[in-house]
Each structure stands twice: as C-alpha cells, then as structure tokens.
Amino acid sequence: MQVAALSPYEGERDNALAAAKRMAKKHDMTLEEAAEGGPKEEEPKQKPRPASYSMSATERVFAGSLHLMDGHLREEKARHEAALKAAHERGLAKDDKPQKSLASPKKIRSKKPRGMPPKIHAAVLLRETELSLREISSITGLDIYKITALKLKNRKPAA
C-alpha cells in the first residue's frame, strides 16, 4: 500500500494497488484492514484471575499467562478444523485413516529357524561364489554397505 501511495509512476501505483487487493482477498480482509495491519484482535473472553498469595512466584507467572495459551489453542483448533473442512470440500481427505509414512520401508527379513546368521552367510557367499554385492544383499537381507565392509575386512593382507 505504501508503494501505491508514494510511487510517482502511474503503472507502478496500479500494480501495487492490484497486488494489495489480491493479498487482502487471500487473507479475507478489506484494503482498510490490510493497511491497518490486519483484522482487529478480539479481547479474550475470560479475564485472567488475580493470583492468590499462596502461590509461588513461578505459579503466579504461569497462572497469569494461562489464558493466553488457551486462546492460542482455540485459534489453532479453529484453523485446523477450517483446513480439514476445506480439504473435505476439495475431496482430498475422504477417509479419516492416517496417511502412511512416506519414508522408505524397512527391509524385513524372514527369520529361518535353522538358517545361518546373515553376516556369516554373507561371508560364505563372498568367499565361495561370484555373486554381486547387490545379490548377496538381497539374499541375506543385510545392507550393501555392510556386505562391502565384510568383503574389505576379509581380504588377504598384502605380502
């Protein structure tokens, strides 16, 4: 709004005013409210109660500011509910099931009751076969870096 008021160029004033209107519309405000710095805050409905003398100094500080936290929680809950309602209207969150994590799934290796421990199995496969590290990794369930470390550690020392 200041650019629109102070600019000597007509095109720049028009563009600044249009941008201010878009921003005000995005935040559901009028131009006057946007120029003043946003919608006026409502007073808390519940006034903080005076702390009794039996409370410690720390308890008095927290008791005096507790109403502020309650107001903040109410605002956050209202914002969350509005976002959830908007998502339902757009058809994004049709089910209430929590979304699965986007992290990569962990490798789950089925345990064999009589099988060899994976490290020993990998060492045997490295020694006795010409399988690639990736193939040994998929067979044993070990990370490819652990297989590589095993291969390097099991090398014969240089003469």
One Martini backbone bead per residue (centre of mass of N, CA, C, O) as a GRO file, in nm:
protein
  159
    1MET     BB    1   0.056   0.065  -0.017
    2GLN     BB    2   0.302   0.256  -0.018
    3VAL     BB    3   0.372   0.235  -0.313
    4ALA     BB    4   0.103   0.346  -0.419
    5ALA     BB    5   0.136   0.628  -0.266
    6LEU     BB    6   0.460   0.704  -0.357
    7SER     BB    7   0.448   0.670  -0.651
    8PRO     BB    8   0.517   0.841  -0.964
    9TYR     BB    9   0.397   0.588  -1.109
   10GLU     BB   10   0.114   0.466  -1.242
   11GLY     BB   11   0.176   0.161  -1.296
   12GLU     BB   12   0.291   0.103  -1.014
   13ARG     BB   13   0.038   0.178  -0.857
   14ASP     BB   14  -0.154  -0.028  -0.987
   15ASN     BB   15   0.008  -0.283  -0.915
   16ALA     BB   16   0.013  -0.241  -0.607
   17LEU     BB   17  -0.296  -0.235  -0.569
   18ALA     BB   18  -0.351  -0.516  -0.688
   19ALA     BB   19  -0.174  -0.670  -0.486
   20ALA     BB   20  -0.325  -0.577  -0.231
   21LYS     BB   21  -0.597  -0.702  -0.309
   22ARG     BB   22  -0.502  -0.994  -0.328
   23MET     BB   23  -0.399  -1.020  -0.037
   24ALA     BB   24  -0.662  -0.946   0.106
   25LYS     BB   25  -0.832  -1.171  -0.021
   26LYS     BB   26  -0.660  -1.412   0.083
   27HIS     BB   27  -0.719  -1.294   0.402
   28ASP     BB   28  -1.003  -1.177   0.440
   29MET     BB   29  -0.978  -0.858   0.359
   30THR     BB   30  -0.958  -0.537   0.359
   31LEU     BB   31  -0.781  -0.266   0.274
   32GLU     BB   32  -0.798  -0.130   0.551
   33GLU     BB   33  -0.702  -0.371   0.720
   34ALA     BB   34  -0.432  -0.405   0.574
   35ALA     BB   35  -0.324  -0.116   0.638
   36GLU     BB   36  -0.348  -0.166   0.962
   37GLY     BB   37  -0.250  -0.496   0.994
   38GLY     BB   38  -0.530  -0.618   1.028
   39PRO     BB   39  -0.736  -0.764   1.212
   40LYS     BB   40  -0.899  -0.728   1.491
   41GLU     BB   41  -0.855  -0.814   1.805
   42GLU     BB   42  -0.988  -0.996   2.041
   43GLU     BB   43  -1.084  -1.016   2.342
   44PRO     BB   44  -1.068  -1.194   2.598
   45LYS     BB   45  -1.325  -1.352   2.761
   46GLN     BB   46  -1.115  -1.417   2.987
   47LYS     BB   47  -1.001  -1.302   3.265
   48PRO     BB   48  -0.749  -1.282   3.458
   49ARG     BB   49  -0.676  -1.404   3.754
   50PRO     BB   50  -0.584  -1.344   4.049
   51ALA     BB   51  -0.331  -1.427   4.236
   52SER     BB   52  -0.256  -1.591   4.497
   53TYR     BB   53  -0.053  -1.590   4.785
   54SER     BB   54   0.002  -1.914   4.786
   55MET     BB   55   0.169  -1.876   4.551
   56SER     BB   56   0.417  -1.890   4.364
   57ALA     BB   57   0.590  -1.712   4.140
   58THR     BB   58   0.566  -1.914   3.908
   59GLU     BB   59   0.260  -1.965   3.931
   60ARG     BB   60   0.177  -1.670   3.876
   61VAL     BB   61   0.289  -1.647   3.592
   62PHE     BB   62   0.126  -1.886   3.469
   63ALA     BB   63  -0.159  -1.792   3.553
   64GLY     BB   64  -0.147  -1.520   3.385
   65SER     BB   65  -0.085  -1.692   3.092
   66LEU     BB   66  -0.303  -1.916   3.041
   67HIS     BB   67  -0.513  -1.765   2.860
   68LEU     BB   68  -0.325  -1.744   2.613
   69MET     BB   69  -0.306  -2.048   2.550
   70ASP     BB   70  -0.606  -2.098   2.510
   71GLY     BB   71  -0.638  -1.908   2.269
   72HIS     BB   72  -0.432  -2.048   2.088
   73LEU     BB   73  -0.574  -2.323   2.080
   74ARG     BB   74  -0.837  -2.225   1.954
   75GLU     BB   75  -0.711  -2.115   1.693
   76GLU     BB   76  -0.579  -2.378   1.597
   77LYS     BB   77  -0.838  -2.546   1.587
   78ALA     BB   78  -0.987  -2.368   1.384
   79ARG     BB   79  -0.776  -2.393   1.157
   80HIS     BB   80  -0.787  -2.700   1.131
   81GLU     BB   81  -1.091  -2.729   1.071
   82ALA     BB   82  -1.087  -2.553   0.817
   83ALA     BB   83  -0.884  -2.725   0.657
   84LEU     BB   84  -1.046  -2.989   0.670
   85LYS     BB   85  -1.298  -2.880   0.531
   86ALA     BB   86  -1.156  -2.797   0.268
   87ALA     BB   87  -1.054  -3.081   0.199
   88HIS     BB   88  -1.333  -3.213   0.179
   89GLU     BB   89  -1.440  -3.026  -0.047
   90ARG     BB   90  -1.196  -3.116  -0.247
   91GLY     BB   91  -1.143  -3.437  -0.186
   92LEU     BB   92  -0.878  -3.524  -0.014
   93ALA     BB   93  -1.018  -3.625   0.281
   94LYS     BB   94  -1.220  -3.890   0.287
   95ASP     BB   95  -1.054  -4.027   0.504
   96ASP     BB   96  -0.957  -4.094   0.857
   97LYS     BB   97  -0.699  -4.212   0.784
   98PRO     BB   98  -0.384  -4.235   0.828
   99GLN     BB   99  -0.106  -4.160   0.678
  100LYS     BB  100   0.143  -4.294   0.541
  101SER     BB  101   0.457  -4.314   0.533
  102LEU     BB  102   0.722  -4.185   0.314
  103ALA     BB  103   0.915  -4.365   0.404
  104SER     BB  104   1.119  -4.606   0.374
  105PRO     BB  105   1.105  -4.923   0.388
  106LYS     BB  106   1.181  -5.178   0.576
  107LYS     BB  107   1.366  -5.448   0.590
  108ILE     BB  108   1.224  -5.775   0.588
  109ARG     BB  109   1.340  -6.061   0.744
  110SER     BB  110   1.305  -6.382   0.737
  111LYS     BB  111   1.312  -6.617   0.978
  112LYS     BB  112   1.512  -6.884   1.024
  113PRO     BB  113   1.543  -7.141   1.237
  114ARG     BB  114   1.827  -7.277   1.080
  115GLY     BB  115   1.982  -7.045   0.993
  116MET     BB  116   2.213  -6.837   0.915
  117PRO     BB  117   2.380  -6.585   0.984
  118PRO     BB  118   2.409  -6.317   0.782
  119LYS     BB  119   2.717  -6.264   0.801
  120ILE     BB  120   2.811  -6.551   0.745
  121HIS     BB  121   2.663  -6.589   0.480
  122ALA     BB  122   2.804  -6.356   0.334
  123ALA     BB  123   3.093  -6.462   0.363
  124VAL     BB  124   3.046  -6.722   0.206
  125LEU     BB  125   2.946  -6.594  -0.059
  126LEU     BB  126   3.205  -6.431  -0.111
  127ARG     BB  127   3.405  -6.678  -0.112
  128GLU     BB  128   3.222  -6.904  -0.306
  129THR     BB  129   3.126  -6.672  -0.498
  130GLU     BB  130   3.015  -6.443  -0.785
  131LEU     BB  131   2.838  -6.254  -0.651
  132SER     BB  132   2.695  -5.977  -0.604
  133LEU     BB  133   2.638  -5.747  -0.366
  134ARG     BB  134   2.334  -5.715  -0.427
  135GLU     BB  135   2.261  -6.018  -0.414
  136ILE     BB  136   2.359  -6.066  -0.124
  137SER     BB  137   2.174  -5.858   0.004
  138SER     BB  138   1.903  -5.997  -0.082
  139ILE     BB  139   1.958  -6.271   0.060
  140THR     BB  140   2.041  -6.165   0.364
  141GLY     BB  141   1.941  -5.847   0.435
  142LEU     BB  142   2.172  -5.674   0.403
  143ASP     BB  143   2.356  -5.417   0.369
  144ILE     BB  144   2.572  -5.314   0.125
  145TYR     BB  145   2.781  -5.191   0.326
  146LYS     BB  146   2.826  -5.448   0.495
  147ILE     BB  147   2.925  -5.621   0.264
  148THR     BB  148   3.166  -5.444   0.188
  149ALA     BB  149   3.305  -5.462   0.463
  150LEU     BB  150   3.344  -5.765   0.460
  151LYS     BB  151   3.516  -5.780   0.206
  152LEU     BB  152   3.748  -5.599   0.314
  153LYS     BB  153   3.810  -5.762   0.580
  154ASN     BB  154   3.858  -6.052   0.407
  155ARG     BB  155   4.115  -5.982   0.306
  156LYS     BB  156   4.421  -6.033   0.208
  157PRO     BB  157   4.718  -5.963   0.288
  158ALA     BB  158   4.985  -5.813   0.192
  159ALA     BB  159   5.319  -5.935   0.111
   0.00000   0.00000   0.00000
